[in-house]
């Protein structure tokens, strides 16, 4: 009997944590070829309703599950770092979360079940389309992932999801089956956040450790601590206390909705200001180009840049010292690569602050970190032809800011 069938058979009779202890033995039993038996990386295309009576007065939230530590199965109830990520199914996990019927009508979509670092860009393309499709019938979506590349998966969604409805990405630093796990609380609070509707028009937000962050600005800062996600300089958007979602500031993405330029704030006008030009339904996933990251250091060589250019890489992000500086050898290699048609984004390795300047095929990434700038450069390259077109889209969304003074009452003395 498969691992998933064993867990399903136990559901409703014993808690998932107990079932997991039995299932653990099955997970590590050798398969027919002598290798460990792995659960299938399930791909479910239609959301499954959690077994609860629907309440028409409540919003509908779809949980799109991709695995990660949240779905991890630990060796023991106290093995915080020894576990198999992406093992438990979201349908079973949701059945263990109490009081969801007070918050929302919850559906689950098992998109995949593995660590976040195992997903390809082509799979993120499919994930984005799955989220947009779920938002056609749901009031909000929660995406669960591993935390290792959560900020990248979240920013990919932020750049490409076309619906302004709430999208909340979450995960856990401890697996589901250990004592003191943050997985259950994070899943519940992410659903609370999505159901509240308070992050509509915010783009994708990250909710972990009771805190809500703009995914464009957030980064993982610790390998193990539960407060690992931080937003340098700007801070959190808000937080979740019990069932209260407290929003303390709006990200620039939402403020763009109010850039009326004298026109009325209608849904159509708001969408024009809010939506990125990166609609994945207009391109094939094969059109997403390869973009790499060069990390600068004292007297760094330029051989990696030369090799990437020779391999056909279309874009390179430099994580430079200070305000984006790179070594002489790397700068020379960058010049050669530009002549070969490669385009560059310039970021800082410092962890915060902005990068300005640049000319031609070298674009400043403003306050984006290198991993976020890589995804934006990928989108700008995929949807544009020529340096000036790529530069225009990249700079607009890298320097994301909002001027809503035209929508506010004037205080000038006449």
Buried (B, 14 or more C-beta within 10 A) or exposed (E): EEBBEBBBEBBEEEEBBEBBBEBBEBBEEEEEEEEEBBBEBBEBEEBBEBEEEEEEEBBBBBBBBBBBBBBBBBBEBEEBEEBBBBBBBBBBBBBBBEEBBEBBBBBBBBBBBBBBEBBEBEBBBBBBBBBBBBBEEBBBBBBBBBBBBBBBBBBBBBBBBBBBBBBBBBBBBBBBBBEEBBBBBBBBBBBBBBBBBBBBBBBBBBBBBBBBBBBBBBBBEEEEEBEBBBBBEBEBBBBBEEEEBEBEEBBBBBBBBBBBEEEEEEEEBBBEBBBBEBEBEEBEBEEBBBBBBBBBEEEBEBEBBBEBBEEEBBBBBBBBBEBBBBBEBBBBBBBBBBEEEBBBBBBBBBEBBBBEEBEEBBBBBBBBBBBBBBBBBBBBBBBBEEBEEBBBBBBBBBBBEBEBEEBEEEEEEE
